[in-house]
Amino acid sequence: MKMLVFKTLFVVLFLHALLASMVTEAASGNKVKRVKPPKPVKPVQELLTCTSRKSKCFKKRIKCPVECPKVKPKNPKDKACFLDCYSPKCEAVCKSRKPNCNGPGAACYDPRFIGGDGIVFYFHGKSGEHFTLLSDSNLQINARFIGHRPQGRSRDYTWIQALGLKFDHHNFTLEATRTEKWDDNVDHLKLSHDGTELFIPEGHSSEWNSPEGDIQVERTSTTNSMTVTIPDLAEISVNVIPVSEEDSNIHNYQIPANDSFAHLEVQFRFFGLSSNVEGILGRTYRPDFENPAKPGVAMPVIGGDDKYKTSSLLATDCALCVFSPDSIKDEHDSLMTEYGMLDCKGGGNGITCKK
């Protein structure tokens, strides 16, 4: 009898120990193991080099900032890496690939300019006419204005609809095409080079280069935005937009229902301008220019219709035009302007810029 009790007790203790072991094993198997998160992959920062012999940064290799490691980001909304070869700092910076209407060299709205001196001014012009924005020995930029004059108004509301460029002995035109109803997904840009119409496939970063390599056009979004680069002369960021119903109501444009008034937002950067540069915008880059537009004035208007009017989009016959590609340019007269990288803050008429 005692032997039976002992065996029974032994079996009970063994089963208890076995059950305890199974519970412990199961519990340990259900524990959540902490997995260390993978280290973030550091983006590859592109290395850039200035190839212009006129630049103080010639042949220097400069790394893009980690905030914008690519010159051509896959996402068109991301800022791109830009190397300012004419800055004394010789550094790469981040910037939007679309025009900054509050930055120097901007020409937007009805049209409002920001000069090379950072001062805001307006130039109204006239609908259907052409005016010189910049005229230098080897670069001419004209603009065609479109406009609308509501009944009872004494002047046109105007916008820049097209640009005509002359450099060396080449021509380039860029214009916003007329459309009744605006659609962001439809391209409204028309281009030509030396009289031949250009067709650049739609798509971010799609580009075209001239056979001689003296001008490059690159889309900065799928449609309606691009950058035009003429090495050592200019970089032009362009965006096509309509006059919105909201803007029409705010400014009382009274835009008719059959025209969206597609027009250009533009920002220019110039390199190596001469001290004799002319034009509505060009004169503001002259070292001796005294801008009559006073900061803080609601709409400081600068005249010059008679001085800068041309007979066509590619004409160089304005009263003060100085375009002469066959003339010998004095290299010592080059401004090598740094205005493109002024630090501008504010909006509307309260913009202030500093180097």
C-alpha positions as CSV (number, residue, x, y, z in Angstrom):
1,M,0.0,0.0,0.0
2,K,2.8,2.4,0.9
3,M,4.5,1.5,-2.3
4,L,1.4,2.5,-4.4
5,V,1.1,5.8,-2.6
6,F,4.8,6.5,-3.3
7,K,4.4,5.7,-7.0
8,T,1.3,7.9,-7.3
9,L,3.1,10.8,-5.6
10,F,6.1,10.4,-7.9
11,V,3.9,10.4,-11.0
12,V,2.0,13.6,-9.8
13,L,5.3,15.4,-9.1
14,F,6.7,14.4,-12.5
15,L,3.6,15.6,-14.4
16,H,3.6,18.9,-12.5
17,A,7.3,19.4,-13.4
18,L,6.6,18.5,-17.0
19,L,3.6,20.9,-17.2
20,A,5.6,23.7,-15.6
21,S,8.4,23.1,-18.2
22,M,5.9,23.3,-21.1
23,V,4.3,26.5,-19.8
24,T,7.7,28.1,-19.4
25,E,8.7,27.1,-22.9
26,A,5.5,28.3,-24.4
27,A,5.8,31.6,-22.6
28,S,9.4,32.1,-23.8
29,G,8.2,31.4,-27.3
30,N,5.6,34.1,-27.2
31,K,8.0,36.8,-26.2
32,V,8.3,39.7,-28.6
33,K,11.8,40.1,-29.8
34,R,13.0,43.6,-30.3
35,V,14.4,44.2,-33.7
36,K,16.6,47.2,-34.3
37,P,15.2,49.4,-37.0
38,P,17.5,49.5,-40.1
39,K,19.7,52.5,-40.3
40,P,18.4,55.1,-42.8
41,V,20.2,55.0,-46.1
42,K,22.2,58.1,-46.7
43,P,21.4,59.5,-50.1
44,V,24.3,59.7,-52.6
45,Q,25.3,63.3,-52.9
46,E,26.3,64.2,-56.4
47,L,29.6,65.9,-57.1
48,L,29.4,69.0,-59.4
49,T,32.1,70.9,-61.3
50,C,32.1,74.3,-62.8
51,T,33.3,74.0,-66.4
52,S,33.3,77.7,-67.3
53,R,36.7,79.2,-67.5
54,K,35.2,82.6,-66.6
55,S,34.1,81.2,-63.2
56,K,36.2,81.6,-60.0
57,C,35.1,78.1,-59.2
58,F,36.5,76.6,-62.5
59,K,37.2,72.8,-62.1
60,K,36.4,72.8,-58.4
61,R,34.5,69.6,-57.3
62,I,31.7,70.5,-55.0
63,K,29.3,68.1,-53.2
64,C,25.5,68.7,-53.2
65,P,23.9,69.3,-49.8
66,V,22.3,66.2,-48.2
67,E,18.9,68.0,-48.2
68,C,19.0,68.0,-52.0
69,P,21.5,65.4,-53.2
70,K,20.4,65.3,-56.8
71,V,20.6,67.8,-59.7
72,K,17.5,66.2,-61.2
73,P,15.4,64.7,-58.4
74,K,12.8,62.1,-59.5
75,N,10.0,63.9,-57.7
76,P,9.5,67.3,-59.5
77,K,8.3,68.8,-56.3
78,D,11.6,68.2,-54.5
79,K,14.3,70.9,-54.5
80,A,17.2,70.3,-56.8
81,C,20.9,70.7,-56.2
82,F,22.3,73.8,-57.9
83,L,25.9,74.9,-58.2
84,D,26.3,78.7,-58.6
85,C,29.5,78.9,-60.5
86,Y,29.5,82.7,-60.2
87,S,29.1,82.9,-56.5
88,P,32.3,83.8,-54.5
89,K,31.4,81.0,-52.1
90,C,31.6,78.3,-54.7
91,E,28.9,76.2,-53.0
92,A,26.0,74.1,-54.1
93,V,22.6,75.1,-52.8
94,C,19.0,73.8,-52.8
95,K,16.4,75.5,-54.9
96,S,13.1,75.0,-56.6
97,R,13.2,74.2,-60.3
98,K,10.2,76.4,-60.9
99,P,10.3,80.2,-61.0
100,N,10.4,82.0,-57.7
101,C,8.1,85.0,-58.3
102,N,9.5,86.6,-55.1
103,G,13.2,86.3,-56.2
104,P,15.4,88.6,-58.2
105,G,15.1,88.4,-61.9
106,A,11.4,87.4,-61.6
107,A,8.7,88.5,-64.1
108,C,5.2,87.4,-63.0
109,Y,1.6,88.5,-62.7
110,D,0.5,91.7,-64.3
111,P,3.7,91.9,-64.9
112,R,5.6,92.5,-61.7
113,F,9.3,92.4,-61.9
114,I,12.0,92.1,-59.3
115,G,15.2,93.7,-60.5
116,G,18.8,92.7,-60.2
117,D,18.9,95.2,-57.3
118,G,16.1,93.3,-55.5
119,I,13.6,96.1,-55.9
120,V,10.0,95.4,-57.0
121,F,8.5,97.3,-59.9
122,Y,5.7,97.1,-62.5
123,F,5.8,97.6,-66.2
124,H,2.4,97.6,-67.9
125,G,3.2,97.8,-71.6
126,K,0.4,97.2,-74.1
127,S,-1.5,94.2,-75.3
128,G,-0.3,92.6,-78.5
129,E,3.0,94.5,-78.5
130,H,6.7,93.5,-77.9
131,F,9.2,94.9,-75.4
132,T,12.8,94.3,-74.6
133,L,13.4,92.8,-71.2
134,L,17.2,92.6,-71.7
135,S,19.6,93.7,-74.4
136,D,23.4,93.1,-74.1
137,S,26.1,92.7,-76.7
138,N,25.5,88.9,-77.0
139,L,22.0,88.4,-75.5
140,Q,18.6,89.9,-76.4
141,I,15.4,88.9,-74.6
142,N,12.1,90.3,-75.8
143,A,8.6,89.6,-74.4
144,R,5.2,89.7,-76.1
145,F,2.4,91.0,-73.9
146,I,-1.2,89.9,-74.1
147,G,-3.9,91.8,-72.3
148,H,-7.5,92.7,-71.6
149,R,-9.2,96.1,-71.1
150,P,-12.5,96.0,-69.3
151,Q,-15.1,98.6,-70.3
152,G,-14.4,101.9,-68.7
153,R,-10.7,101.2,-68.0
154,S,-8.0,103.5,-69.4
155,R,-5.3,100.9,-69.9
156,D,-4.8,97.2,-70.5
157,Y,-4.2,94.6,-67.9
158,T,-1.2,92.8,-69.4
159,W,0.7,89.5,-69.0
160,I,3.8,88.1,-70.6
161,Q,2.7,85.5,-73.2
162,A,5.9,84.8,-75.1
163,L,9.7,85.2,-74.9
164,G,12.0,85.7,-77.9
165,L,15.8,85.1,-77.3
166,K,18.7,86.0,-79.6
167,F,22.2,84.9,-78.7
168,D,25.2,84.7,-81.0
169,H,23.5,84.2,-84.3
170,H,20.7,82.0,-83.0
171,N,17.1,82.5,-82.2
172,F,14.8,80.8,-79.7
173,T,11.2,81.4,-78.9
174,L,8.9,80.1,-76.1
175,E,5.3,80.9,-75.8
176,A,2.1,80.0,-73.9
177,T,-0.6,78.8,-76.3
178,R,-4.1,80.2,-76.1
179,T,-6.7,78.0,-74.5
180,E,-10.4,78.6,-73.6
181,K,-10.5,76.2,-70.6
182,W,-7.3,75.5,-68.6
183,D,-6.2,72.0,-68.0
184,D,-3.0,71.3,-66.0
185,N,-2.6,68.0,-67.7
186,V,-2.4,69.5,-71.2
187,D,0.9,71.1,-72.3
188,H,0.5,74.8,-73.3
189,L,4.1,75.5,-74.3
190,K,5.2,76.1,-77.9
191,L,9.0,76.3,-78.8
192,S,11.2,77.0,-81.7
193,H,14.9,77.1,-82.4
194,D,16.3,79.0,-85.4
195,G,12.8,79.0,-87.0
196,T,12.2,75.3,-86.5
197,E,9.4,74.2,-84.1
198,L,10.6,71.9,-81.3
199,F,8.8,68.9,-79.9
200,I,10.0,67.9,-76.5
201,P,8.3,64.7,-75.1
202,E,6.1,65.4,-72.0
203,G,7.6,64.1,-68.8
204,H,9.7,65.3,-65.9
205,S,13.4,65.8,-66.9
206,S,12.7,65.3,-70.6
207,E,15.2,67.5,-72.4
208,W,16.5,68.8,-75.7
209,N,20.0,70.0,-76.6
210,S,20.8,72.0,-79.7
211,P,23.3,70.4,-82.2
212,E,26.0,72.9,-81.2
213,G,25.3,72.5,-77.5
214,D,24.7,76.2,-77.1
215,I,21.2,75.9,-75.6
216,Q,19.5,73.3,-73.5
217,V,15.8,72.9,-72.7
218,E,14.6,70.7,-69.9
219,R,11.1,70.0,-68.6
220,T,10.8,70.5,-64.8
221,S,7.4,68.9,-64.6
222,T,5.4,66.7,-66.9
223,T,3.8,69.7,-68.6
224,N,3.9,73.5,-68.6
225,S,7.2,74.0,-66.8
226,M,10.8,74.0,-68.1
227,T,14.3,75.5,-67.7
228,V,16.1,77.0,-70.6
229,T,19.9,77.3,-70.2
230,I,22.3,79.2,-72.5
231,P,25.8,78.4,-71.0
232,D,27.7,81.4,-69.7
233,L,24.8,83.7,-70.6
234,A,21.5,82.9,-68.9
235,E,19.3,80.4,-67.1
236,I,15.5,80.9,-67.5
237,S,12.9,79.1,-65.4
238,V,9.4,79.2,-67.0
239,N,6.0,78.1,-65.8
240,V,2.7,78.5,-67.7
241,I,-0.4,79.4,-65.8
242,P,-3.9,80.8,-66.5
243,V,-5.5,83.9,-64.9
244,S,-7.5,82.2,-62.2
245,E,-11.1,83.1,-61.4
246,E,-9.9,84.1,-57.9
247,D,-7.3,86.5,-59.3
248,S,-9.8,87.9,-61.7
249,N,-12.3,88.7,-58.9
250,I,-9.6,90.1,-56.6
251,H,-8.1,92.5,-59.3
252,N,-11.4,93.0,-61.2
253,Y,-9.8,91.7,-64.4
254,Q,-13.2,90.7,-65.8
255,I,-11.7,87.9,-67.8
256,P,-14.1,86.6,-70.5
257,A,-15.3,83.1,-70.4
258,N,-13.7,82.1,-73.7
259,D,-10.1,82.7,-72.8
260,S,-8.0,81.6,-69.8
261,F,-5.2,84.1,-70.7
262,A,-2.5,81.5,-70.4
263,H,0.7,83.4,-69.6
264,L,4.3,82.9,-68.4
265,E,5.8,83.1,-64.9
266,V,9.5,83.6,-65.5
267,Q,12.7,83.9,-63.4
268,F,16.0,84.9,-65.0
269,R,19.6,84.3,-63.9
270,F,22.3,86.1,-65.9
271,F,26.0,85.5,-66.1
272,G,28.6,87.9,-67.3
273,L,26.4,90.9,-68.3
274,S,28.2,94.0,-69.4
275,S,27.9,97.3,-67.6
276,N,26.0,98.7,-70.6
277,V,23.2,96.2,-70.4
278,E,19.8,97.6,-71.2
279,G,16.1,96.5,-71.1
280,I,13.2,96.8,-68.8
281,L,14.8,94.2,-66.5
282,G,18.4,94.4,-67.8
283,R,19.0,98.0,-66.7
284,T,18.5,97.0,-63.1
285,Y,21.7,95.0,-63.3
286,R,23.8,98.0,-64.2
287,P,26.2,99.1,-61.4
288,D,25.2,102.7,-62.0
289,F,21.4,102.2,-62.1
290,E,19.3,104.1,-59.7
291,N,15.9,102.5,-59.5
292,P,13.1,105.1,-59.3
293,A,10.8,102.6,-57.8
294,K,10.5,103.2,-54.1
295,P,10.2,100.2,-51.8
296,G,6.9,100.0,-49.9
297,V,4.9,101.8,-52.6
298,A,1.8,99.8,-53.4
299,M,2.5,99.6,-57.2
300,P,5.7,101.3,-58.2
301,V,5.5,101.6,-62.0
302,I,8.6,102.2,-64.1
303,G,8.0,103.5,-67.7
304,G,10.0,102.9,-70.8
305,D,7.4,101.9,-73.4
306,D,8.9,104.2,-76.0
307,K,12.5,103.1,-75.2
308,Y,12.1,99.4,-75.2
309,K,9.3,98.7,-77.7
310,T,10.4,96.4,-80.6
311,S,8.7,95.6,-83.9
312,S,8.5,91.9,-83.3
313,L,9.4,89.1,-80.8
314,L,12.9,88.7,-82.3
315,A,13.6,92.2,-83.3
316,T,16.5,94.2,-81.9
317,D,15.3,97.6,-83.0
318,C,14.3,99.2,-79.7
319,A,15.6,102.7,-79.1
320,L,18.1,101.5,-76.5
321,C,18.9,98.0,-77.7
322,V,22.6,97.2,-77.8
323,F,22.6,93.6,-79.2
324,S,25.6,93.2,-81.5
325,P,27.0,89.6,-81.5
326,D,29.8,90.5,-83.9
327,S,31.2,93.1,-81.6
328,I,34.2,92.3,-79.5
329,K,33.2,92.2,-75.8
330,D,35.6,93.6,-73.3
331,E,36.1,90.8,-70.8
332,H,37.0,93.3,-68.1
333,D,33.6,94.9,-68.5
334,S,31.8,91.7,-67.4
335,L,29.8,92.1,-64.3
336,M,29.7,88.3,-63.6
337,T,26.6,89.1,-61.7
338,E,25.8,87.4,-58.4
339,Y,22.3,88.8,-58.2
340,G,20.8,85.4,-59.0
341,M,21.5,84.2,-55.5
342,L,20.3,87.2,-53.5
343,D,18.5,86.2,-50.3
344,C,15.0,87.6,-50.7
345,K,12.3,87.5,-48.0
346,G,8.8,88.7,-47.8
347,G,6.0,88.9,-50.4
348,G,3.9,91.3,-52.4
349,N,5.6,94.7,-52.2
350,G,7.4,94.0,-48.9
351,I,10.2,92.1,-50.4
352,T,13.7,92.8,-49.2
353,C,16.9,91.3,-50.7
354,K,20.4,91.1,-49.5
355,K,23.6,89.5,-50.8
